[in-house]
Amino acid sequence: MASPALSVGGCQLGGPAPLFILGPCVIESEEFVWRMARQLKQICVEIDAQFVFKASYDKANRTSVKSFRGLNVREGCRILGEIGRELGVPVTTDVHSPEEAAIAAEFIDILQIPAFLCRQTDLIHAAAETGRVVNVKKGQFLAPWDVRNIAEKLLAFGNDRFFFTERGATFGYNNLVADMRSLYWIREAGYHIVFDATHSVQRPGGGGDKTSGDGVLAPVLARAAAAAGCDGIFIETHEDPSQAMSDGPNQVPLAQLPSLLKQLKQIHALVS
């Protein structure tokens, strides 16, 4: 069941071309996030790809209390909003409470609901009421058809501008599995679906006091998802993942991104 394309900031989700959601896991510094955004903009212009810039202002669910979290909501969203305006690209970030949703909506084009919070009705309500596009990360504990209940909440709260992101399902201790059937089922239910290639290769808590992962597999899963059929691909990327302050083991090195995005565009064109 095809859904009408969803427009946001000059980009289309569900149109003839895939939408890429790209950026580092977290705002490590203002200088860093500006540098990453400019490099991603240049890459996407050169290969004629549409993208949304993503970075978290706060990693609220870090494994350890000692882990780097980021900035506060207003400062982080101000930076992202300025990036969006100067570079002419939509921006997205994750929100963790109704209060944060209201603040982020002043600056951000797409509000992302974290997977662990995808059933929090008050957060869904607050995000919906902002009128911004809402991206709900499907919880690792949900079956694909369970997203219908979340969709019904969003619609009940007056927002029909939303999509879902598949990011793997819990599969035993410290492991996730990416079930490509999920993309088909969610699309068949009439919802736009994006595949998160980098969070799907996480090993939650697999590093003891931090999350580990299999970043080398992220491009493999991204290609598989494009072939299975989805509206977009979410990829976290970093200049040097080994030095990243969050989720380094899962991020795709920036130098590898252009060739991967070209492949994904080609696959999407073949199966669309």
Disulfide bonds with the S-S distance in Angstrom:
none
